[in-house]
Amino acid sequence: MKFTKININIQSDLIKVLKEYEPLGMIVKKINENGGRALLVGGAVRDLVLGLPVKDLDIEVQNISLEELENILQTFGVVSLVGKSFGVLRLHGLDVDWSLPRKDSKGRKPEVIIDSHMSIEDAFSRRDLTINAMGIDLKTFELIDPFGGFNDLERGILRATDKDKFIEDPLRFYRVMQFISRFEMVPDEELNEICKNMDISKVSVERIEAEFEKLMLKSHMPSLGIRWLKDIGRLKEVLPEVGDIVGIPQDESWHPEGEVFEHTMQCLDAVALMDYPDDKQKLAAMYAVLCHDLGKVKTTEKIGGRWKSLGHSKEGEKLSKNLLRHITRNKDLMEAVRKLVKYHMSPTQFVASGSKLPAYKRLAKKLAPDVTLELLAKVALSDKQGRNPIKGAPLKKDFPFIKKFLDKAREAKVEKIPEPPVLLGRDLMDVVEPGPKMGELLKEAYELQIEQGISDKEKLKQMILDKL
């Protein structure tokens, strides 16, 4: 067992965190007065050591019963008994999970056994990786590190805390995947072997989705986790359509980075570093980039001595939905990704052909409400940045066509939302009843509005009436 004083800087950061969680300090003092011992455990300890922001606090309490812990917490407010059978309590108004040491029996329906006097080694051995199997005594500020997690963090190594316990929860496979990307760490040989062979067939889409979201939203190099899936031979099982693009050739004059998988991984890392108004848009862009060239599997052929993939955007539109079914049930996200994949080449094409403002307005309308021209531009930029002949990382430069595309979109005032229609259904109620005919007229009116730049409602209405 390793007990060491934590670094003074880590201790300072921890004290600041604890002050944000009042009355946590008084609760810890009360626990100690009643013979208990409060340990900060899990991801919070890991993130403190790494110098990352700490959000979720898990505190494991030793040497007192669950009832005693509940009584102590109740002196500070209302206690939620969520997860009481697992030894987990929450105090209303304090975003902290309070738990007691526990272990799970083996079998299809494991029984949870709570033991407040369990040894630290036994209590921490149920945690997936050594970097998550550390604790900090909240009274003495000692680091408790029975499995060498601190040293693994310093070396950038991911190791299973207990091989046998690791495989009992197949979700841990996906946690390794996203930790590789988030912390840019490398699994040791034993962990790779475990993950090569463990059964992950029973993990629900909802749980897979949560791990992929962490990979996409919390890492600077999301490609690392997906490259790892390929390296251990499980890419086609987890992401079949991405597995299919491995080895698909591209023309060197356009793609000096090589095959489609390498290009996609570079693009993914490029788009991950861009700024977004919210996680929803970032997630759509990330998944769109993952899917943007899936269609090349079906369209790549040699024409005139050069590799070409004519119509790959359209084919990719279909395949993106197939891929996303493996990792999400979010239909709005699927629709946003579908549109981004279908139109991901439009910014390049618009600038090259000198498209006029009406074309930008029409495209903004097609993308709405799931996607904006600004978001489409990010996907298009990543497509260009993912062409680094030095494999493993994208180009870090801007491309003038993106600025031209966005400048034109802003000139058309549709970079964030489409142009609102001048003529609405209520404006035609006096001449046509609601139904398909009205829909056709409104569609035609909107097209006239965009093409001719009409903003006068009465003028537009008269043009439509003339057609009637």
Phi, psi and omega in degrees: 000134182249120176241118177220150174293134179288155178310141184302326179290320177295319179298319179297317178295320180296317180299320178296319179297314183297327179293335179282350185242043176297140008262045185303319181301318180291326178295315179300318179299318180295320178299315180296321179295334181263017176086006180268176179220121183259123180241127168286129186228169170075216187299330180296319178295313178304312183292325175298315180296323181279353182076024180264158177300140180254124183245312185255122180258129173242122180241123179259129185250127180253157168074006171227158183281167178298321179296319179296318178296317179299318179297319179297314181296324182294338177289348180249000178150196182279133182253132175271134181265028178296128179071025181299326180293343177260004182077033182239129179231155175225140176262125182304135179088356180232113186279068182222136172266125177254126183222166173247155178304142180209163173220158182250133174287160182278163178121174182294325178238079185297141177267135179273125181247115180268130181217100184293344181254014177298146178293155180298321179300314180294319181295317183280340184293342180281350180281148192296307186237155182299328181290344176257002184253045177239160177217160174234123177292120186281000173260312184263347185060032173277141173273126179252117192221074186289343186240013175075030181295325181298315179295322178295322176299316181295326181273349182073036183246137173258125179229144175288135178293316179215116186303313183294320181286331181301313186285351179291338178239101184295342177298336182298333174304313182288331176294320176301315180305310184283332175294323178304316181283314185296317186253000178052050180246164186240129176293146174283173185299321181297316180294321176299317180296318178301311185288335176295328192246348185286149181280119179242013187291339186264002181286129183288155178300323181298320180285324176297317181302317181298322180287322177294324178297319177296318178299315184286322189266339188246007183238152174271340180228072180299338181297333185301316180294324181284324174297325178296319176304319178293316183297326181265007174079026183236012181297315182293335178283319183275315181228078187306316184291328176288322176302328182289337182274353177297125178086356177288121187284159176223156180293127185297330182292332177261330185230078180293346179286341177110219189292170190295322180298313179299316178302313182297319180295320177296317179299319181298317178291328178293313184289336179294334185270357181277162181269142181224151178291334180199169181294330181300314180289321179297317181297320178298316180295318181297312180292325178297318179294321177300328185260350197298332182245019178300329182295344180293341176301322184264344189246350185286126176205161180271122180233120181061033177082005181231145177285127178226155181226064184293129178079017183291335179295317180295317178293322180295329177302318180288315184291332180298322179294320178298316181295313185293337177300334181285341189227000178201157172246007184282102184291326178296319178296317178301318181292319178297316180295318179304314181294317181296321178293315182299321186252016187295341178267355184299317179304316178297314182293319181299314182291318181297324183266359179066041182303144181273173184303320180303325180296320178295321180294320179295318180295320179298323178293319180295325183281330184294152359266002187281331191223146176249164176295328178297318180292320178300322180296325178295318178296318180295322179295317180297327178299326178280323182289338181276044184225042182273120179297338174276102189297151175107343181210147180281166171291144179246073179208159177272162178235127186305329185296332179293315178297319179297318179298313181291323177299318180292321178296322179289324176298324179278352180062038181228022183290333182250324180218155178289162177294127180292144180292139177285318183259127181246168182304320182296338180284346181249003184300334183280349182237341181210141180282153177301139181153192183303321182297317178298320179300318180295318181294318180294323177295318179293322179297318181295321179296317177297317179304314182289314184295320186254001178065038183276130177239354180273113185299314183295321178297316181294319180297320181295323178297321180290320179295323178299323180291327177294000000 
